[in-house]
Amino acid sequence: MTRKVVVLGYGMAGARLADEIRARDPEGTRVTLTVIGEEPHAAYNRVLLSAVVAGTMRPEMVRLHDAGWAAAHNVDLRTDVKAEHIDRAARRVRLGDGSTVDYDALVLATGSRPWLPPVEGLTLDDGTPAPGVVTFRTLDDCDRILDAAKAGAPVAVLGGGLLGLEAARGLAGRGNLVTVVHPVGHVMERQLDAGAGGVLAKALGELGIDFKLGAGAARYLPGDGLKLDDGSKVHADLVVVSTGVRAETTLAVDAGLEVDRGVLVDDALRTSDGRIHAIGDCAQHPGTVSGLVEPAWQQAKVLADLLTGADVSARYRGTQVITKLKARGIDLTALGDVHTDAADPDAEVVCLTDPTRGRYAKLVVRGERVAGAILLGAPDAAANITHLFDRGVPVPEDRLAVLLGRALPGGATVASSPADIPAAAVVCRCNSVTKGRLVEAFRAGATDVTELASVTRATTGCGSCRDAVCGIADWLATTA
């Protein structure tokens, strides 16, 4: 008898879990799989929505599955329907269309929802955005933004975090006059120190984006923009809100599961009910940070091993966080502990700043290992330091050479071509794809980037590794 596995959520986490389950059980002999999606679309890569806003990618280019995916992989896929209630005793889920689905194992992959700050006039009485206000979270949000943001029109982006800056860069690239309003004194304060935040804002300013930092929105003025708490105004035809997200835990709370900021899970990704699991943004595990794709996909691998019985010892131990800003013309990587300064006696901190050229580099070393780094406008250093961080190997003695991207483990010089990159080097962090795996796939017949992506999944996460994969593919084509 097959086990009935039901996945509530057809976003990035739910879609990846379905893929991982079918990779282990392609014929469905062990698992009967049902996936419930609230959105009408096929699953898509939410990380790439800023490229849709920017016009550099069409909506169909960010799809994770094509129209025939479910039938081809023996998946009962139900889209445009909401899960309304979990009956734990009967092991049954009631859906919004009146139907029910039974489960032996249930997975919550319900993701997160945008948080709208308590600004006067920003929302209607039912909590939805007021006319002229749009959140930035879904493919439909992109359509609404593009419908409202006419070329040359002023747009205010509320929130100077990662997604807010990506939205701002995309809109500026389309010809909008963008002002970012952020209540903190520098942008991306979770991932950057004040020095890096200042250099980043300057670099974005040269791309046509204005900033109002250290000021919060006090009131939304429909058709006019925002009044700020310092008394100033930001004129805007459209306000895009990107002020953070909250885990979607409504179903879990109603079902009586243990919930804090998200649904609490253990290393086997079990909730307080052993037959119900949770992954992605809706899950709270002590070893990870929500809102990033890499933890969700690592969790999907572990859970697929457990649900199919492929590896009953599999456990999720957490994810090292590496953040990349996906904004055209900006190369930014931040990882680990970025807020330590030179006053800490237990850490070495090396920092270089070049605001004129939009460059900032900071390296934090503890116990001869990379503890944190910020690399803005320093792609060679970012690649090398990320490699050191991933593998946990000692940092070369010449810290300055490392920060300049000129040193690798063992004193080797920076890789000047794909031939010099070690086979074990991780090229695509989102999917843990090494250079060696790309070479193996190329030699097996995947001879262009699209085929390499299909076989290895490289480039299908945040997309920041695409240039590196293209370089390796070009190199292989000339050496084969």
C-alpha positions as CSV (number, residue, x, y, z in Angstrom):
1,M,0.0,0.0,0.0
2,T,1.3,3.4,-0.9
3,R,1.3,6.2,1.7
4,K,-0.9,9.3,1.0
5,V,1.2,12.4,1.2
6,V,-0.6,15.7,0.9
7,V,1.4,19.0,0.5
8,L,-0.5,22.2,1.3
9,G,1.3,24.9,-0.7
10,Y,2.5,25.0,-4.3
11,G,5.2,27.6,-4.0
12,M,8.9,27.1,-4.1
13,A,9.1,24.8,-1.1
14,G,6.0,22.7,-2.0
15,A,7.1,22.4,-5.6
16,R,10.6,21.4,-4.7
17,L,9.3,18.8,-2.2
18,A,7.1,17.3,-4.9
19,D,10.1,17.1,-7.3
20,E,12.3,15.5,-4.6
21,I,9.7,12.9,-3.8
22,R,9.2,11.9,-7.4
23,A,13.0,11.8,-7.9
24,R,13.1,9.1,-5.2
25,D,9.8,7.4,-6.2
26,P,9.3,8.2,-9.9
27,E,6.5,5.7,-10.4
28,G,4.6,6.5,-7.3
29,T,4.9,3.0,-5.9
30,R,5.7,4.2,-2.4
31,V,3.9,7.6,-2.2
32,T,0.6,8.8,-3.6
33,L,1.2,12.6,-3.9
34,T,-1.4,15.4,-3.8
35,V,-0.3,19.1,-3.9
36,I,-2.8,21.9,-3.1
37,G,-2.0,25.4,-4.4
38,E,-3.9,28.5,-3.5
39,E,-2.6,30.5,-6.5
40,P,-4.0,29.8,-10.0
41,H,-0.5,29.7,-11.5
42,A,1.9,26.8,-11.8
43,A,4.7,27.1,-9.3
44,Y,7.2,29.9,-10.0
45,N,10.5,31.2,-8.7
46,R,9.6,34.0,-6.3
47,V,13.2,35.1,-6.0
48,L,13.2,36.2,-9.7
49,L,10.1,38.5,-9.4
50,S,12.3,41.6,-9.4
51,A,13.5,40.6,-12.9
52,V,9.9,40.4,-14.0
53,V,9.3,43.9,-12.7
54,A,12.4,45.1,-14.4
55,G,11.3,43.6,-17.7
56,T,14.4,41.4,-18.1
57,M,12.4,38.2,-17.6
58,R,8.9,37.3,-18.8
59,P,6.5,35.7,-16.3
60,E,6.7,32.4,-18.1
61,M,10.5,32.3,-17.7
62,V,10.2,32.1,-13.9
63,R,7.9,29.0,-13.9
64,L,9.3,26.0,-12.1
65,H,6.9,23.6,-13.8
66,D,5.3,23.4,-17.2
67,A,1.6,22.6,-17.8
68,G,2.2,18.9,-18.2
69,W,4.3,18.4,-15.1
70,A,1.7,17.0,-12.8
71,A,0.4,14.4,-15.3
72,A,3.9,13.4,-16.3
73,H,5.0,12.8,-12.7
74,N,1.8,11.2,-11.4
75,V,0.9,14.1,-9.1
76,D,-2.6,15.1,-8.1
77,L,-2.2,18.8,-8.5
78,R,-5.1,21.2,-7.5
79,T,-4.5,24.9,-8.0
80,D,-6.6,27.9,-7.3
81,V,-8.1,26.3,-4.3
82,K,-7.5,27.1,-0.6
83,A,-7.1,24.6,2.3
84,E,-9.5,25.7,4.9
85,H,-9.3,23.1,7.8
86,I,-7.2,20.2,9.0
87,D,-9.0,17.5,10.9
88,R,-6.1,15.8,12.7
89,A,-8.2,13.0,14.2
90,A,-9.7,12.0,10.8
91,R,-6.4,12.9,8.9
92,R,-8.4,14.9,6.5
93,V,-8.1,18.4,4.9
94,R,-11.1,20.3,3.8
95,L,-10.7,22.6,0.8
96,G,-12.4,25.8,-0.2
97,D,-14.3,24.1,-3.1
98,G,-16.0,21.8,-0.6
99,S,-13.9,18.7,-1.4
100,T,-11.7,16.9,1.1
101,V,-8.5,15.0,0.8
102,D,-7.2,12.3,3.2
103,Y,-3.6,11.9,4.3
104,D,-1.2,9.6,6.0
105,A,1.4,12.4,6.1
106,L,0.6,16.1,5.7
107,V,3.2,18.8,4.8
108,L,2.6,22.4,5.5
109,A,4.4,24.5,2.8
110,T,2.1,27.5,3.2
111,G,4.9,30.1,3.0
112,S,4.4,33.6,4.3
113,R,2.3,36.7,3.7
114,P,3.4,40.3,3.3
115,W,3.3,42.5,6.4
116,L,1.7,45.9,6.0
117,P,2.9,48.4,8.7
118,P,0.3,50.3,10.7
119,V,0.4,53.4,8.5
120,E,-2.8,55.6,8.4
121,G,-4.7,55.0,5.2
122,L,-2.3,52.2,3.9
123,T,-5.0,49.5,4.2
124,L,-8.7,49.2,3.9
125,D,-11.0,48.1,6.8
126,D,-10.5,44.5,5.9
127,G,-6.7,44.8,6.0
128,T,-6.1,44.6,2.3
129,P,-4.0,47.3,0.6
130,A,-5.7,50.6,-0.3
131,P,-6.1,51.6,-3.9
132,G,-2.7,52.7,-5.2
133,V,-0.8,50.5,-2.7
134,V,0.6,47.1,-3.8
135,T,2.6,44.5,-2.0
136,F,5.6,42.8,-3.7
137,R,5.3,39.1,-3.1
138,T,3.5,37.2,-5.9
139,L,3.4,37.0,-9.7
140,D,0.0,38.8,-9.5
141,D,1.6,41.6,-7.5
142,C,4.0,42.0,-10.4
143,D,1.1,42.4,-12.8
144,R,-0.5,45.0,-10.5
145,I,2.8,46.9,-10.2
146,L,3.4,47.0,-13.9
147,D,-0.2,48.0,-14.6
148,A,0.1,51.0,-12.2
149,A,3.7,52.1,-12.7
150,K,3.7,54.0,-15.9
151,A,7.1,55.0,-17.4
152,G,8.3,58.2,-15.8
153,A,5.8,58.1,-13.0
154,P,6.9,58.6,-9.4
155,V,6.9,55.5,-7.2
156,A,7.5,55.1,-3.5
157,V,8.9,51.8,-2.2
158,L,8.2,51.4,1.5
159,G,11.0,49.3,2.9
160,G,14.8,49.3,2.3
161,G,15.4,45.6,2.9
162,L,16.5,43.1,0.3
163,L,13.2,42.7,-1.6
164,G,12.5,46.4,-1.4
165,L,15.7,47.3,-3.0
166,E,15.2,44.7,-5.7
167,A,11.8,46.1,-6.5
168,A,13.2,49.6,-6.5
169,R,16.0,48.7,-8.9
170,G,13.5,46.9,-11.2
171,L,11.2,49.9,-11.3
172,A,14.0,52.4,-11.9
173,G,15.2,50.2,-14.7
174,R,11.8,50.6,-16.3
175,G,12.0,54.3,-16.2
176,N,10.2,55.1,-12.9
177,L,11.2,57.8,-10.5
178,V,11.7,55.7,-7.4
179,T,12.1,56.8,-3.8
180,V,12.8,54.3,-1.1
181,V,11.5,55.1,2.4
182,H,13.2,53.2,5.2
183,P,12.9,54.0,8.9
184,V,16.5,52.8,9.7
185,G,19.6,54.9,9.0
186,H,21.0,52.5,6.4
187,V,19.5,50.0,4.0
188,M,19.5,46.2,4.5
189,E,20.5,46.6,8.2
190,R,20.0,42.9,8.8
191,Q,22.6,41.9,6.3
192,L,24.9,45.0,6.1
193,D,26.8,47.3,8.5
194,A,26.4,51.0,8.3
195,G,29.4,51.4,6.0
196,A,28.2,48.9,3.5
197,G,24.7,50.3,3.6
198,G,25.9,53.8,2.9
199,V,28.0,52.6,-0.1
200,L,25.1,50.6,-1.5
201,A,22.7,53.5,-1.2
202,K,25.2,55.7,-3.0
203,A,25.6,53.1,-5.8
204,L,21.8,52.7,-6.2
205,G,21.5,56.5,-6.1
206,E,23.7,56.7,-9.2
207,L,21.2,54.4,-10.9
208,G,18.4,56.8,-10.3
209,I,17.0,55.7,-6.9
210,D,16.4,58.3,-4.2
211,F,16.3,57.5,-0.5
212,K,14.6,58.8,2.6
213,L,16.4,57.1,5.4
214,G,15.7,57.3,9.1
215,A,12.2,58.4,8.4
216,G,9.0,56.3,8.6
217,A,5.7,56.6,6.8
218,A,3.1,58.3,8.9
219,R,0.2,58.6,6.4
220,Y,-0.8,57.4,3.0
221,L,-2.3,60.1,0.8
222,P,-4.2,58.4,-2.1
223,G,-3.1,59.6,-5.4
224,D,-0.4,61.8,-3.9
225,G,2.1,59.5,-2.0
226,L,3.3,59.4,1.6
227,K,3.6,61.8,4.4
228,L,6.6,60.9,6.6
229,D,7.0,61.2,10.3
230,D,9.6,63.9,9.9
231,G,7.0,66.1,8.3
232,S,8.2,65.7,4.7
233,K,6.3,64.2,1.8
234,V,7.2,61.7,-0.9
235,H,5.1,62.2,-4.0
236,A,4.1,59.0,-5.7
237,D,1.4,57.6,-8.0
238,L,2.1,54.1,-6.6
239,V,3.3,52.8,-3.3
240,V,5.0,49.4,-3.3
241,V,5.2,47.9,0.2
242,S,8.1,45.6,1.0
243,T,8.4,45.8,4.8
244,G,8.8,42.1,5.6
245,V,6.7,39.0,5.8
246,R,5.0,36.9,8.4
247,A,4.8,33.1,8.4
248,E,1.4,31.8,7.2
249,T,0.4,29.8,10.2
250,T,-3.4,30.1,10.2
251,L,-4.1,26.5,9.4
252,A,-1.6,25.3,11.9
253,V,-3.0,27.5,14.7
254,D,-6.5,26.3,14.0
255,A,-5.4,22.7,14.1
256,G,-3.8,23.2,17.5
257,L,-0.2,22.7,16.4
258,E,2.6,24.4,18.3
259,V,3.4,27.8,16.7
260,D,5.7,30.7,17.6
261,R,6.8,33.0,14.8
262,G,6.3,30.0,12.5
263,V,5.2,26.3,12.9
264,L,7.7,24.7,15.3
265,V,9.6,21.8,13.7
266,D,12.3,19.4,14.8
267,D,15.3,18.1,12.8
268,A,13.0,15.6,11.1
269,L,10.8,18.6,10.2
270,R,7.9,17.2,12.3
271,T,5.5,19.5,14.0
272,S,4.0,18.8,17.4
273,D,1.8,16.3,15.5
274,G,4.2,13.6,14.2
275,R,2.1,13.0,11.1
276,I,2.3,16.7,10.1
277,H,5.5,18.3,8.8
278,A,6.4,21.9,7.8
279,I,9.0,23.3,5.5
280,G,9.9,26.7,4.0
281,D,8.8,30.1,5.2
282,C,6.0,28.8,7.4
283,A,8.3,26.5,9.4
284,Q,10.4,27.6,12.4
285,H,13.6,25.6,13.0
286,P,16.3,26.8,15.3
287,G,19.1,26.4,12.7
288,T,17.7,28.6,9.9
289,V,16.4,32.0,8.8
290,S,13.0,32.3,7.1
291,G,12.5,34.1,3.8
292,L,15.4,32.4,1.9
293,V,15.1,29.7,-0.8
294,E,18.2,27.7,0.2
295,P,16.9,26.4,3.6
296,A,13.5,25.5,2.0
297,W,15.2,23.4,-0.6
298,Q,17.5,21.7,1.8
299,Q,14.5,20.9,4.0
300,A,12.7,19.5,0.9
301,K,15.5,17.0,0.3
302,V,15.5,15.8,3.9
303,L,11.8,15.5,4.0
304,A,11.6,13.6,0.7
305,D,14.2,11.1,2.1
306,L,12.0,10.6,5.1
307,L,8.6,10.4,3.5
308,T,9.7,8.0,0.8
309,G,11.9,5.9,3.1
310,A,14.9,6.6,0.9
311,D,17.0,7.6,3.9
312,V,15.3,7.4,7.3
313,S,18.4,8.8,9.0
314,A,18.1,12.1,7.1
315,R,17.9,15.2,9.4
316,Y,17.9,18.9,8.8
317,R,20.6,20.6,10.9
318,G,20.2,24.2,9.6
319,T,21.6,26.3,6.8
320,Q,24.4,28.8,6.7
321,V,22.9,32.0,5.5
322,I,24.3,33.7,2.4
323,T,22.4,36.7,1.0
324,K,22.8,38.0,-2.6
325,L,21.1,41.2,-3.8
326,K,19.6,40.5,-7.2
327,A,19.6,44.0,-8.7
328,R,21.0,44.8,-12.2
329,G,24.3,46.6,-12.0
330,I,24.9,45.7,-8.3
331,D,27.0,42.8,-7.1
332,L,26.5,42.2,-3.4
333,T,27.1,39.1,-1.2
334,A,26.7,39.1,2.6
335,L,27.2,36.0,4.8
336,G,27.5,35.1,8.4
337,D,28.3,37.6,11.1
338,V,28.6,41.0,9.4
339,H,28.2,43.3,12.4
340,T,31.4,42.5,14.3
341,D,33.8,45.4,14.3
342,A,37.5,45.7,15.0
343,A,36.8,46.3,18.7
344,D,36.0,42.6,19.2
345,P,39.1,41.0,20.7
346,D,38.2,37.6,19.5
347,A,37.9,38.4,15.8
348,E,40.0,39.7,13.0
349,V,38.2,42.3,11.0
350,V,39.6,43.6,7.7
351,C,37.6,46.3,5.8
352,L,38.1,48.3,2.6
353,T,35.7,51.0,1.4
354,D,35.7,52.7,-2.0
355,P,32.3,54.6,-2.2
356,T,33.4,56.5,-5.4
357,R,33.4,53.2,-7.3
358,G,30.6,51.6,-5.3
359,R,32.9,49.0,-3.6
360,Y,33.0,47.8,0.0
361,A,34.6,44.7,1.3
362,K,34.7,43.4,4.9
363,L,36.0,40.1,6.2
364,V,35.5,38.7,9.7
365,V,37.7,35.8,10.8
366,R,37.3,33.8,14.0
367,G,39.5,30.8,14.8
368,E,41.1,31.0,11.3
369,R,37.7,30.5,9.6
370,V,35.4,33.0,7.8
371,A,32.8,34.1,10.3
372,G,31.3,36.8,8.2
373,A,31.8,39.0,5.1
374,I,30.3,41.7,3.1
375,L,31.4,42.0,-0.6
376,L,29.9,44.8,-2.6
377,G,31.4,45.3,-6.1
378,A,33.9,42.6,-5.4
379,P,32.8,39.4,-7.3
380,D,36.1,37.6,-7.3
381,A,36.5,38.1,-3.5
382,A,32.8,37.0,-3.1
383,A,33.4,33.7,-4.9
384,N,36.6,32.9,-3.0
385,I,35.2,33.8,0.5
386,T,32.0,32.0,-0.1
387,H,34.0,28.9,-1.0
388,L,36.0,29.3,2.3
389,F,32.8,29.8,4.3
390,D,31.0,26.8,2.7
391,R,33.9,24.4,3.3
392,G,34.9,25.7,6.7
393,V,38.6,25.6,5.7
394,P,41.3,27.9,7.2
395,V,41.6,31.4,5.7
396,P,44.9,32.1,4.0
397,E,47.4,34.1,6.1
398,D,47.3,37.1,3.8
399,R,43.8,38.4,4.8
400,L,44.1,41.4,2.5
401,A,44.7,39.2,-0.5
402,V,41.6,37.2,0.4
403,L,39.6,40.4,0.6
404,L,40.8,41.5,-2.7
405,G,39.9,38.1,-4.3
406,R,43.5,37.2,-4.9
407,A,44.0,34.2,-2.6
408,L,42.5,30.7,-2.2
409,P,43.0,28.0,0.4
410,G,46.6,26.7,0.5
411,G,48.0,30.0,-0.8
412,A,46.8,29.4,-4.4
413,T,45.9,32.4,-6.5
414,V,42.4,33.3,-7.6
415,A,40.9,31.2,-10.4
416,S,41.4,33.2,-13.6
417,S,39.3,30.8,-15.7
418,P,36.9,27.9,-15.1
419,A,39.8,25.6,-15.6
420,D,41.3,26.8,-12.4
421,I,38.2,26.4,-10.3
422,P,38.4,23.2,-8.1
423,A,35.9,20.5,-9.0
424,A,34.6,20.5,-5.4
425,A,33.8,24.3,-5.5
426,V,30.1,25.0,-5.1
427,V,28.9,27.0,-8.1
428,C,25.1,27.0,-7.3
429,R,24.6,27.3,-3.5
430,C,20.8,27.1,-3.8
431,N,21.0,23.5,-5.2
432,S,24.5,22.5,-3.9
433,V,25.8,22.1,-7.5
434,T,29.6,21.8,-7.8
435,K,31.8,22.6,-10.8
436,G,32.4,18.8,-10.9
437,R,28.7,18.1,-11.2
438,L,28.4,20.6,-14.1
439,V,31.3,19.0,-15.9
440,E,29.8,15.5,-15.4
441,A,26.4,16.7,-16.7
442,F,28.0,18.4,-19.7
443,R,30.0,15.2,-20.6
444,A,26.7,13.3,-20.4
445,G,25.1,15.4,-23.0
446,A,23.8,18.6,-21.3
447,T,25.8,21.0,-23.5
448,D,24.2,24.3,-22.9
449,V,23.0,26.3,-19.9
450,T,19.4,25.4,-20.3
451,E,20.2,21.7,-20.4
452,L,22.6,22.0,-17.5
453,A,19.9,23.8,-15.5
454,S,17.4,21.0,-16.3
455,V,19.8,18.2,-15.3
456,T,21.5,19.8,-12.2
457,R,19.1,22.7,-11.3
458,A,21.9,25.1,-11.3
459,T,20.6,28.7,-12.0
460,T,17.1,27.7,-11.0
461,G,17.3,29.2,-7.4
462,C,18.2,32.8,-6.9
463,G,19.8,33.0,-10.4
464,S,23.0,34.7,-9.1
465,C,25.2,31.8,-10.4
466,R,24.0,32.1,-14.0
467,D,27.1,33.9,-15.2
468,A,29.4,31.4,-13.6
469,V,27.5,28.5,-15.1
470,C,27.6,30.2,-18.5
471,G,31.4,30.6,-18.2
472,I,31.8,27.0,-17.3
473,A,29.6,25.9,-20.2
474,D,31.6,28.1,-22.6
475,W,34.9,26.7,-21.3
476,L,33.7,23.1,-21.6
477,A,32.5,23.8,-25.2
478,T,36.0,24.9,-26.2
479,T,37.8,22.1,-24.4
480,A,35.6,19.1,-25.2
